């Protein structure tokens, strides 16, 4: 009897107000779209079963600007309480048919579909409770968390990250070594944004 293929839901965390940036970073130009637009496009090209986009700051403008077709958009009105509040909101909408959720950051446009697929393959093959990518010994994103941990994840206080759960499962989680510094790069300042654009220009 064939084992049913495991399904992974994609939850894109894009609710933050980017106070250090001074602008709505989700809409900063990137390639033919924006930072968030590229993250969504990469997710659409991957093997994720579904894509959930969690918005907060400037949600109406983002919805009018970006192509969000094929995704489930939810609004986190508590986004000022921290990223965990968005993580919990997204988790609530993961389809019952999905075996795990991958949490992607809305400011990591260099996370391409092939990298997303590599993490999914590792989860399907080994079935660990958590899959975390590492590059040069440093932990990065996106991270996959299996359904048995959803209840624990939902119990996190909004100002506490998922690191608590990583610590609880450090003996059984999968550290997937990847040769791609994209997993370490997000955009919090204008300088980081400019660096990102230079990297893409020189590819």
Secondary structure, DSSP 8 states (H G I E B T S, - for coil): -------EEEEEEE----TTTSS-GGGSEETTEEHHHHHHHHHHTSS-SEEEEEE-TTHHHHHHHS--TTSEEEE-TTGGG-HHHHHHHHHHTS-TT-SEEEEEETT-TT--HHHHHHHHHHHHHH--SEEEEEETTEEEEEEEEEGGGHHHHHTS-TT--THHHHHHTTTTSEEEE-S-GGGG----SHHHHHHHHHHHHT-
